[in-house]
Amino acid sequence: MKNLLFIIASCLSIVAHAQMVEKAQKGPFLLTNATIHTITNGLVEGDVLIEGDRIKQIGKNLSSDQATIIDCTGKHIYPGMIDGGTKLGLSEISAVSLTNDYNELGDFTPHMEALTAVNPNSVNIPVTRTNGVTTVLTKPSGGLFPGRAALIDLFGYTPQSMYAGFKGQILQYPSTGRRGRWDRRKDDEIKKDAEKAQKKLNDFWNKCKTYAAIDSASAANGGSIEQYNPQLQAMTNVLRNEEKLMIRVNKKEDILSAIKFINEQSIDAVLVGVVEGWRVADSLVKYNIPVITGPILALPSRDSDRYDAAYTNAGKLHKAGVLVAIQTNENENVRNLPFNAAFAANYGMGVDAAMEAITINAAKIFGLEDELGSIEEGKRANLFVSDGDPFETKTQISHLFIAGFKIPMENRHTLLNDEFLERFPSNH
């Protein structure tokens, strides 16, 4: 028995050693002699001092007695990229249902919190962050109101320690179009389903408004609502404009309907997906509604559209004057965010605007422009050091920082590469 336990322990030790990842390091750090892409204040040649979780100072010939000095000569410093919509941490392998925890039963589950389901030990997280993506919105999906999305930094041992400061309710807006190329419903069936979904939305919304009014009246009288309802309670902050409503909508007619809904209800909202946003860009500008669009690496939504409809959408929205951020809407491949942005850049958006779409624009939409999205003194130290343009696949990232911690450039892919790059000869 003792021998068996010893063998098991030895095997576990070998496995643990093979999967062991270097620990994050705490600063301060002084990054010297770099080209700094501040995003908001142009290019700066010089140094960046990181203390605690903040960018303490930016300038030339900086010094610090305690800081670990990292020479960045010939290299570039960028703010950490922000993905405006993912399932990262909620789904490990999309094709294996047991690894997915982003979809609850029922059409109305706004009280469900994506943050509570985040797996900090997901192998997809290190794979994503070593490509320069430091922050993502992770979101539920399913019914009309699937729950509350949460913005997370991609470092931490608990979901709460990863929380980056934003939560928003998701609304899957009723669609009048087909659900995909596999949808074989007749036109009259699509119309009936859309009308039914719209009625369910309106009925639930009216219940939420009534509940919020009762809750406010009870609070004004020093009491609390007698018949507590977690579903309706979760919507009160949206109705009071204390929380953003994230409306997922894609088809032109549905986007226009969603804009009308936003204006009639006077709510703080952002449109997500917006595949056909380019068709109604003037309406989005008129009503000053921001957009999180993507994935950019996608097929056209209509057979009659040009091959590059998805590639050009973000650029057309940006040129019209819409505040645009980009999402991958992925779980395993969130690491491809910079390449989604690269396609947007190449198909009309331009490099600078595309970089803003995955940094400062996303931060603005989430109300965190004073914390994230650019390299400025006092902001959270989410940044990376690279040897070139992160939109280029050949670019290598050498250093990564999240909330001031120097994150190891290791992940499942690098571990496998190290394991199999130089194998011992074998006859088996």
C-alpha positions in Angstrom: 0.0 0.0 0.0 2.8 2.4 0.9 4.6 1.6 -2.4 1.3 2.3 -4.3 0.9 5.7 -2.5 4.5 6.5 -3.3 4.0 5.8 -7.0 0.8 7.9 -7.1 2.5 10.8 -5.3 5.5 10.6 -7.7 3.2 10.6 -10.7 1.3 13.6 -9.4 4.6 15.4 -8.7 5.8 14.8 -12.3 2.5 16.0 -13.7 2.5 19.1 -11.5 6.1 19.8 -12.5 5.3 19.5 -16.1 2.3 21.9 -15.8 4.0 24.3 -13.4 3.8 28.0 -14.4 6.1 30.7 -13.1 4.6 32.9 -10.5 3.7 36.6 -11.2 6.1 39.1 -9.8 5.3 42.2 -7.8 7.1 45.5 -8.5 8.1 48.2 -8.6 9.3 48.0 -12.2 11.1 50.6 -14.4 10.7 50.0 -18.1 13.4 52.1 -19.9 14.2 53.3 -23.4 11.0 52.3 -25.1 8.7 53.7 -27.7 5.5 54.3 -25.6 2.2 54.1 -27.5 0.1 56.1 -25.0 -3.0 56.0 -27.3 -4.4 59.3 -25.9 -1.2 61.4 -26.0 0.7 60.1 -29.1 4.1 58.4 -29.1 6.6 59.1 -26.3 10.2 58.0 -26.2 11.2 57.2 -22.7 10.5 55.2 -19.6 7.5 54.0 -17.6 7.7 53.5 -13.8 5.2 51.0 -12.3 4.5 51.1 -8.5 1.8 49.0 -6.9 -1.0 48.6 -9.4 -0.4 52.0 -11.0 1.6 53.7 -13.7 3.5 56.0 -11.4 5.5 58.1 -13.9 6.2 58.5 -17.6 9.2 60.4 -18.8 12.9 60.3 -19.8 15.8 59.2 -17.6 13.6 58.1 -14.7 15.2 56.4 -11.7 14.1 54.3 -8.8 16.2 52.7 -6.1 13.7 49.9 -5.4 12.5 49.1 -9.0 13.5 46.2 -11.1 14.9 47.7 -14.3 13.8 46.2 -17.6 15.6 47.5 -20.7 13.2 48.0 -23.5 15.6 49.5 -26.1 14.2 49.0 -29.6 10.8 47.8 -28.2 7.3 49.2 -27.8 5.0 49.6 -24.9 1.2 49.4 -25.5 -1.7 49.5 -23.1 -3.3 46.1 -22.5 -6.0 45.3 -25.0 -9.6 45.0 -24.0 -12.1 42.6 -25.6 -15.6 43.9 -25.5 -17.4 40.5 -25.4 -16.3 37.0 -24.7 -17.1 33.8 -22.8 -13.6 33.6 -21.4 -13.6 31.9 -18.0 -17.2 30.7 -18.5 -16.4 28.1 -21.2 -13.4 25.8 -21.5 -14.2 23.8 -24.6 -17.2 25.1 -26.5 -18.0 21.7 -28.0 -18.1 20.0 -24.5 -21.2 21.0 -22.6 -19.8 20.0 -19.2 -17.2 22.7 -19.5 -19.7 25.5 -20.3 -21.3 27.6 -17.6 -22.7 30.7 -19.3 -26.3 29.7 -20.1 -29.1 29.3 -17.5 -32.6 27.9 -18.1 -35.4 30.3 -18.9 -35.8 33.6 -20.8 -35.5 35.9 -17.8 -32.5 35.4 -15.6 -31.1 38.9 -15.1 -30.1 38.0 -11.5 -27.5 35.6 -12.8 -23.9 36.9 -12.4 -21.3 35.9 -14.9 -18.6 36.8 -12.4 -19.5 34.1 -10.0 -19.0 31.4 -12.7 -15.6 32.6 -13.8 -12.9 30.0 -13.6 -9.6 31.8 -12.7 -7.7 28.6 -13.6 -9.0 28.3 -17.1 -6.2 27.3 -19.5 -7.6 29.8 -22.0 -6.7 32.7 -19.8 -2.9 32.5 -20.0 -3.2 31.7 -23.7 -5.2 34.9 -24.2 -3.1 37.3 -22.0 0.2 36.4 -23.5 -1.1 37.8 -26.8 -1.5 41.2 -25.1 -5.1 41.0 -24.1 -5.3 41.9 -20.4 -9.0 42.6 -19.9 -12.2 41.1 -21.2 -15.9 41.4 -20.8 -17.2 37.9 -20.0 -20.9 37.5 -20.6 -23.8 35.0 -20.3 -26.1 34.1 -23.2 -29.3 32.2 -23.6 -32.8 33.8 -23.1 -34.0 37.4 -23.5 -32.3 38.5 -20.3 -29.5 35.9 -19.7 -27.8 37.8 -16.9 -25.1 40.3 -15.9 -21.8 40.4 -17.8 -18.6 41.4 -15.9 -15.3 43.0 -17.0 -12.3 41.0 -15.7 -8.6 41.4 -15.7 -6.9 38.2 -16.7 -5.0 37.6 -13.5 -6.2 36.6 -10.1 -6.9 33.6 -7.9 -10.6 34.3 -7.4 -13.3 35.8 -9.6 -13.6 38.8 -7.3 -9.9 39.5 -7.4 -10.2 39.6 -11.2 -13.1 42.0 -11.3 -12.2 45.1 -13.3 -15.0 47.5 -12.3 -17.9 47.1 -14.8 -21.1 45.0 -14.9 -23.9 45.3 -17.4 -27.2 43.6 -18.1 -27.5 41.6 -21.3 -30.6 41.8 -23.5 -30.9 39.5 -26.4 -33.1 41.7 -28.5 -35.9 39.9 -30.4 -34.8 39.2 -34.0 -36.9 39.4 -37.1 -34.3 37.5 -39.1 -33.1 34.0 -39.4 -31.0 32.5 -36.7 -28.4 31.3 -39.2 -28.0 29.5 -42.5 -29.5 26.4 -40.8 -32.8 28.1 -40.0 -35.5 26.6 -42.1 -38.5 28.4 -40.7 -41.0 29.9 -43.1 -41.3 33.7 -43.2 -44.6 33.7 -41.4 -43.1 31.6 -38.6 -40.2 34.0 -38.2 -42.7 36.9 -38.0 -44.8 35.1 -35.4 -41.8 34.1 -33.3 -40.5 37.7 -33.4 -43.8 39.2 -32.3 -44.1 36.7 -29.5 -40.6 37.5 -28.3 -41.3 41.2 -28.5 -44.5 40.8 -26.4 -42.5 38.8 -23.8 -39.9 41.6 -23.6 -42.5 44.3 -23.3 -44.5 42.5 -20.6 -41.4 41.8 -18.6 -40.1 45.3 -19.0 -43.4 46.7 -17.7 -43.2 44.4 -14.7 -39.7 45.7 -14.0 -40.8 49.3 -14.2 -43.7 48.7 -11.7 -41.4 46.8 -9.4 -38.8 49.6 -9.5 -41.4 52.2 -8.7 -42.7 50.2 -5.7 -39.1 49.6 -4.6 -38.3 53.4 -4.8 -41.4 54.3 -2.9 -40.7 51.8 -0.2 -37.1 53.0 0.2 -38.3 56.6 0.4 -40.5 55.7 3.4 -37.6 54.0 5.1 -38.8 50.4 4.3 -38.2 47.7 1.8 -40.4 46.0 -0.8 -42.5 43.3 0.7 -42.6 40.8 -2.2 -39.0 40.5 -3.1 -38.4 39.3 -6.6 -34.7 38.6 -7.6 -35.4 38.8 -11.3 -37.1 42.2 -11.1 -34.8 43.5 -8.5 -31.8 42.8 -10.8 -33.3 45.2 -13.3 -33.8 48.2 -11.0 -30.3 49.7 -11.6 -30.9 49.6 -15.4 -34.2 51.4 -15.1 -32.5 54.0 -12.8 -29.6 54.4 -15.3 -27.2 53.2 -12.7 -26.2 50.3 -14.9 -25.7 49.9 -18.6 -28.0 47.7 -20.7 -26.1 45.8 -23.3 -28.4 45.0 -26.2 -27.3 42.3 -28.5 -28.8 43.0 -31.9 -27.5 42.5 -35.5 -30.1 42.9 -38.3 -30.8 46.4 -39.7 -34.5 46.4 -38.8 -33.8 45.1 -35.4 -31.1 47.7 -34.7 -33.6 50.5 -35.6 -36.2 48.9 -33.3 -33.6 48.7 -30.5 -32.7 52.4 -31.0 -36.4 53.2 -30.7 -36.7 51.1 -27.5 -33.7 52.9 -26.0 -35.1 56.3 -26.7 -38.6 55.5 -25.5 -37.3 54.0 -22.2 -34.6 56.6 -21.7 -32.0 54.1 -20.7 -28.2 54.0 -20.8 -27.4 51.4 -23.4 -24.8 50.0 -25.8 -25.5 47.9 -28.8 -23.5 44.7 -29.1 -22.8 42.6 -32.2 -24.4 45.1 -34.7 -23.4 43.1 -37.7 -25.4 45.4 -40.0 -24.5 48.6 -38.2 -23.0 50.1 -41.3 -26.5 50.2 -42.8 -27.9 52.5 -40.0 -24.8 54.3 -38.9 -26.5 57.7 -39.3 -29.2 56.7 -36.7 -26.5 55.5 -34.3 -24.7 58.8 -34.6 -28.0 60.8 -34.3 -28.8 59.2 -31.0 -25.2 59.0 -29.7 -25.4 55.2 -29.1 -22.0 53.4 -28.7 -21.3 50.0 -30.3 -19.3 46.9 -29.5 -19.1 45.1 -32.8 -17.5 41.9 -33.9 -16.2 39.4 -34.5 -14.6 41.1 -37.4 -13.2 37.8 -38.7 -16.6 36.6 -39.9 -18.7 35.8 -42.9 -21.2 38.3 -44.4 -24.7 38.2 -42.7 -26.5 38.1 -46.1 -25.7 36.2 -49.2 -26.0 39.4 -51.2 -23.4 41.3 -49.2 -19.8 41.8 -50.3 -17.3 39.3 -49.0 -15.8 42.0 -46.8 -19.0 43.2 -45.1 -17.9 42.1 -41.6 -14.3 43.4 -42.2 -15.5 46.9 -43.1 -18.4 47.3 -40.6 -16.3 48.8 -37.8 -14.5 51.2 -40.1 -17.7 52.5 -41.6 -19.2 53.0 -38.1 -16.1 54.8 -37.0 -16.0 57.1 -40.0 -19.7 58.0 -39.4 -18.8 59.2 -35.9 -19.9 56.2 -33.8 -17.9 55.3 -30.7 -16.8 51.7 -31.6 -15.2 48.9 -29.6 -14.4 45.4 -30.8 -15.3 42.0 -29.5 -14.3 38.5 -30.5 -17.3 36.8 -29.0 -15.0 33.8 -28.4 -14.0 31.6 -25.6 -10.9 29.6 -26.8 -9.7 32.2 -29.3 -10.0 35.5 -27.5 -6.3 35.7 -28.2 -7.2 36.7 -31.8 -8.5 40.1 -30.7 -5.6 42.0 -32.2 -6.0 40.2 -35.5 -9.7 41.0 -35.6 -8.7 44.7 -35.0 -6.0 44.3 -37.7 -8.6 43.3 -40.3 -10.8 46.3 -39.3 -7.7 48.5 -39.6 -6.9 47.2 -43.1 -10.5 47.4 -44.3 -11.1 51.1 -43.8 -10.7 51.8 -40.0 -7.0 52.6 -40.0 -4.4 51.4 -37.5 -4.9 54.2 -34.9 -8.7 53.9 -34.8 -8.5 50.1 -34.6 -6.1 50.2 -31.7 -8.4 52.7 -29.9 -11.3 50.3 -30.5 -9.6 47.7 -28.4 -8.2 50.1 -25.8 -9.5 53.5 -24.9 -12.9 53.2 -26.7 -13.7 50.0 -24.8 -12.7 51.7 -21.6 -15.0 54.7 -22.4 -18.0 52.4 -23.1 -17.4 50.7 -19.8 -17.0 54.0 -17.9 -13.4 53.2 -17.0 -11.5 55.7 -19.2 -9.8 57.0 -16.0 -8.5 53.5 -15.2 -7.9 51.6 -18.4 -7.3 51.9 -22.1 -4.2 54.1 -22.4 -0.8 54.6 -20.8 -1.1 57.6 -18.5 0.2 58.4 -15.1 -2.2 57.3 -12.4 -3.9 54.6 -14.5 -3.9 50.9 -13.7 -0.7 49.3 -14.9 -2.2 47.0 -17.6 0.4 47.0 -20.4 2.7 44.9 -22.5 6.1 45.2 -24.2 6.5 44.0 -27.8 9.1 44.0 -30.5 6.7 45.5 -33.0 3.1 46.1 -34.1 0.7 43.8 -32.1 -1.5 43.6 -35.2 1.3 41.7 -37.0 1.3 37.9 -36.3 5.2 37.9 -36.3 5.3 40.3 -33.3 6.6 38.8 -30.1 5.5 40.1 -26.7 8.3 39.9 -24.1 6.8 41.4 -21.0 3.2 41.6 -19.7 1.8 43.5 -16.7 -1.7 43.3 -15.2 -2.6 45.6 -12.2 1.2 46.1 -11.7 2.1 42.4 -11.6 4.6 41.1 -14.1 2.8 38.1 -15.6 4.8 35.1 -16.7 4.8 34.6 -20.5 3.8 31.0 -20.1 0.7 29.1 -21.1 -0.6 25.7 -22.2 0.9 26.3 -25.7 4.4 27.3 -24.5 4.5 24.4 -22.1 3.6 21.9 -24.8 6.1 23.5 -27.1 8.9 23.2 -24.5 7.9 19.6 -23.8 8.0 18.4 -27.4 10.5 20.7 -29.1 13.4 18.6 -27.9 12.2 15.0 -27.3 14.4 12.2 -26.1 14.9 9.5 -28.8 12.4 6.7 -28.5 11.6 3.5 -30.2 8.0 3.5 -29.1 
